Amino acid sequence: MRRFEFAVDRKHAHAVNEVFADLRRLRVMAIAAAIIAATGAAYLIWLDHPWAYLLAVAFALGAVTSLWVALWTPHRSSIDKLYADGELVPAVVSETHPNGVVLLALVDVSKPETADPRYALVIRKVRDLPGHQKRAGERVPSVAVRTDRAPRQAGERWQSVSAMPIAWGTRDDTVIERARAAISETEWRLLTDNLALADKVRRTSAKRLLLDPHHLPDDLGA
């Protein structure tokens, strides 16, 4: 796994990092869901009907899952940890809009225990992109944020994968340029050549498009 080390500007990251903001919103929603589910379970138990106990079990399981997400999110939302654990990946601006841009990124979606990588194109809409020009084809070095939405998920691929720009963690242009140079020209070219696929990726339910390993350059294939 290719990692990229740099000093994270926490004040800057807390102000502009949209991944961090998303995780905070997720935690608030999980806490609210846990409270509602626990209240519902307590009320069903209070009803003291046989059918109510069955529903109470379902509500209790929902409360436990939501509580797990609420406790898991602060651990995941450490800015330093997100950048330290994430793999350095290429992303390019595929579209521009008055209120932001769309990034197209190349990410390995396979889990660590999987023998071979499995690359996919993923997209992410962003509102702010400091340190970059908002133009199609702009190279945006990022780190991959890979998560599962529930505990003990099985499978060889991550459920959720997104790209988090290095520029959301630093104001230093030299750091961004160093990260850009650490990514091979082959990867940048692969993304640039497939900008037209961004719309197809958007139409998928998971917002990602798996690439055929046999159609990848030799240094990216299995």
C-alpha positions as CSV (number, residue, x, y, z in Angstrom):
1,M,0.0,0.0,0.0
2,R,1.4,3.4,-1.0
3,R,1.1,5.9,1.8
4,F,2.1,9.6,1.9
5,E,3.4,11.3,5.0
6,F,3.0,15.0,5.7
7,A,2.2,17.3,8.6
8,V,-1.5,17.7,8.6
9,D,-2.7,21.3,9.2
10,R,-5.6,20.4,11.6
11,K,-7.1,23.9,11.6
12,H,-7.2,24.0,7.8
13,A,-8.5,20.4,7.7
14,H,-11.3,21.0,10.2
15,A,-12.4,24.0,8.1
16,V,-12.4,22.4,4.6
17,N,-12.3,18.6,4.9
18,E,-15.7,17.3,3.8
19,V,-14.9,13.7,4.8
20,F,-14.5,14.8,8.4
21,A,-17.8,16.8,8.2
22,D,-19.6,13.8,6.7
23,L,-18.3,11.5,9.5
24,R,-19.5,14.0,12.2
25,R,-23.0,14.1,10.6
26,L,-22.9,10.3,10.5
27,R,-22.2,10.2,14.2
28,V,-25.0,12.6,15.1
29,M,-27.5,10.5,13.0
30,A,-26.3,7.3,14.6
31,I,-26.8,8.6,18.1
32,A,-30.3,9.8,17.2
33,A,-31.1,6.5,15.6
34,A,-29.8,4.6,18.7
35,I,-32.0,6.7,21.0
36,I,-35.1,6.2,18.9
37,A,-34.5,2.5,18.6
38,A,-33.9,2.0,22.3
39,T,-37.0,4.0,23.2
40,G,-39.0,1.9,20.8
41,A,-37.7,-1.3,22.3
42,A,-38.5,-0.1,25.8
43,Y,-42.0,0.9,24.8
44,L,-42.7,-2.5,23.1
45,I,-41.4,-4.4,26.2
46,W,-43.7,-2.2,28.4
47,L,-46.7,-3.3,26.2
48,D,-46.1,-6.8,27.4
49,H,-47.5,-8.6,24.4
50,P,-45.9,-11.7,22.7
51,W,-45.7,-10.0,19.3
52,A,-44.3,-6.8,21.0
53,Y,-41.3,-8.8,22.3
54,L,-40.4,-9.9,18.8
55,L,-40.4,-6.3,17.5
56,A,-38.5,-5.2,20.6
57,V,-35.6,-7.6,19.7
58,A,-35.4,-6.0,16.2
59,F,-35.4,-2.5,17.7
60,A,-32.8,-3.5,20.2
61,L,-30.5,-4.9,17.5
62,G,-31.0,-1.6,15.6
63,A,-30.0,0.3,18.7
64,V,-26.9,-1.7,19.2
65,T,-25.8,-1.3,15.5
66,S,-26.4,2.5,15.7
67,L,-24.5,2.7,18.9
68,W,-21.6,0.8,17.4
69,V,-21.5,3.3,14.5
70,A,-21.6,6.2,16.9
71,L,-18.7,4.8,18.9
72,W,-16.7,3.8,15.8
73,T,-17.0,7.2,14.1
74,P,-14.8,9.3,16.4
75,H,-12.0,6.7,16.0
76,R,-12.4,6.9,12.2
77,S,-12.8,10.7,12.1
78,S,-9.3,11.6,13.4
79,I,-7.8,13.7,10.6
80,D,-4.3,12.5,11.2
81,K,-5.5,8.8,11.2
82,L,-7.5,9.2,8.0
83,Y,-4.4,10.6,6.1
84,A,-1.9,8.2,7.8
85,D,-4.0,5.1,7.1
86,G,-5.2,6.0,3.6
87,E,-3.5,4.9,0.5
88,L,-2.3,7.6,-1.8
89,V,-4.4,7.5,-5.0
90,P,-4.9,9.7,-8.1
91,A,-8.0,11.7,-8.7
92,V,-8.8,14.2,-11.5
93,V,-11.5,16.8,-12.0
94,S,-14.0,15.3,-14.4
95,E,-16.7,18.0,-14.2
96,T,-17.0,21.5,-13.0
97,H,-20.1,23.2,-11.6
98,P,-20.9,26.6,-10.1
99,N,-21.0,25.0,-6.6
100,G,-18.1,22.7,-6.9
101,V,-16.5,19.9,-9.0
102,V,-16.7,16.2,-9.5
103,L,-13.6,14.1,-8.9
104,L,-12.9,10.8,-10.7
105,A,-10.5,8.6,-8.7
106,L,-8.7,5.3,-9.2
107,V,-8.9,3.2,-6.1
108,D,-8.1,-0.4,-5.1
109,V,-11.4,-1.6,-3.4
110,S,-10.1,-5.0,-2.3
111,K,-9.5,-5.7,1.4
112,P,-6.0,-6.3,2.8
113,E,-6.5,-10.0,3.1
114,T,-7.3,-10.3,-0.6
115,A,-4.5,-11.7,-2.7
116,D,-4.9,-9.5,-5.7
117,P,-5.9,-5.8,-6.1
118,R,-9.2,-4.9,-7.7
119,Y,-9.3,-1.4,-9.1
120,A,-12.4,0.7,-9.6
121,L,-13.2,4.2,-10.7
122,V,-15.1,6.1,-8.0
123,I,-16.5,9.6,-8.0
124,R,-16.9,12.3,-5.4
125,K,-18.6,15.6,-5.5
126,V,-16.7,18.3,-3.6
127,R,-17.6,21.9,-2.8
128,D,-14.2,23.3,-2.2
129,L,-10.8,22.3,-3.6
130,P,-8.1,24.6,-2.2
131,G,-4.7,24.5,-3.9
132,H,-6.1,23.4,-7.2
133,Q,-7.6,24.9,-10.3
134,K,-11.2,24.0,-10.9
135,R,-10.8,22.7,-14.4
136,A,-11.4,19.4,-16.1
137,G,-8.3,17.2,-16.0
138,E,-6.7,18.9,-13.0
139,R,-4.7,16.3,-11.1
140,V,-5.7,16.0,-7.4
141,P,-3.6,13.7,-5.3
142,S,-5.8,12.1,-2.7
143,V,-6.0,9.3,-0.1
144,A,-8.5,6.5,-0.2
145,V,-11.0,6.3,2.7
146,R,-12.3,2.8,2.8
147,T,-15.1,1.7,5.3
148,D,-17.8,-0.9,6.0
149,R,-21.1,0.5,7.2
150,A,-21.7,-2.2,9.7
151,P,-19.5,-4.4,12.0
152,R,-18.1,-7.7,10.9
153,Q,-18.8,-7.3,7.3
154,A,-17.8,-10.2,5.1
155,G,-16.5,-10.1,1.5
156,E,-13.4,-9.2,-0.4
157,R,-14.3,-5.6,-1.2
158,W,-14.9,-2.5,0.9
159,Q,-18.6,-1.4,1.0
160,S,-17.7,2.3,0.8
161,V,-14.7,3.9,-0.9
162,S,-14.1,7.5,-1.5
163,A,-11.2,9.9,-2.3
164,M,-10.0,12.6,0.2
165,P,-7.8,15.3,-1.4
166,I,-4.4,15.9,0.1
167,A,-5.3,19.6,-0.3
168,W,-7.9,19.2,2.4
169,G,-5.1,18.5,4.9
170,T,-2.5,21.1,4.0
171,R,-2.2,24.6,2.6
172,D,1.4,23.9,1.4
173,D,1.5,23.7,-2.4
174,T,4.9,21.9,-2.3
175,V,3.2,19.0,-0.3
176,I,0.5,18.7,-2.9
177,E,3.1,18.7,-5.7
178,R,5.2,16.1,-3.9
179,A,2.1,13.9,-3.6
180,R,1.3,14.4,-7.2
181,A,4.8,13.3,-8.2
182,A,4.6,10.2,-6.1
183,I,1.8,8.8,-8.3
184,S,2.9,7.2,-11.5
185,E,2.2,8.8,-14.9
186,T,0.5,5.5,-15.9
187,E,-2.2,6.0,-13.2
188,W,-2.7,9.7,-14.1
189,R,-3.0,8.8,-17.8
190,L,-5.5,6.0,-17.1
191,L,-7.8,8.4,-15.4
192,T,-7.4,11.1,-18.0
193,D,-8.2,8.6,-20.8
194,N,-11.4,7.6,-18.9
195,L,-12.9,10.9,-18.0
196,A,-15.9,10.1,-20.1
197,L,-16.7,7.2,-17.8
198,A,-17.5,9.6,-14.9
199,D,-21.2,9.8,-15.9
200,K,-21.4,6.0,-16.1
201,V,-19.9,5.7,-12.6
202,R,-22.5,8.2,-11.3
203,R,-25.3,6.1,-12.5
204,T,-24.1,3.0,-10.5
205,S,-25.7,2.5,-7.1
206,A,-22.4,2.3,-5.3
207,K,-20.9,5.2,-7.3
208,R,-18.0,3.1,-8.5
209,L,-17.2,1.1,-11.6
210,L,-15.0,-2.0,-11.3
211,L,-12.3,-2.2,-14.0
212,D,-11.4,-5.4,-15.9
213,P,-7.9,-6.4,-14.6
214,H,-7.1,-7.7,-18.0
215,H,-7.6,-4.3,-19.5
216,L,-5.3,-2.5,-17.1
217,P,-1.6,-1.5,-17.7
218,D,0.9,-4.2,-16.7
219,D,2.0,-2.4,-13.6
220,L,-1.6,-2.2,-12.3
221,G,-2.9,-5.7,-13.2
222,A,-3.1,-8.6,-10.8
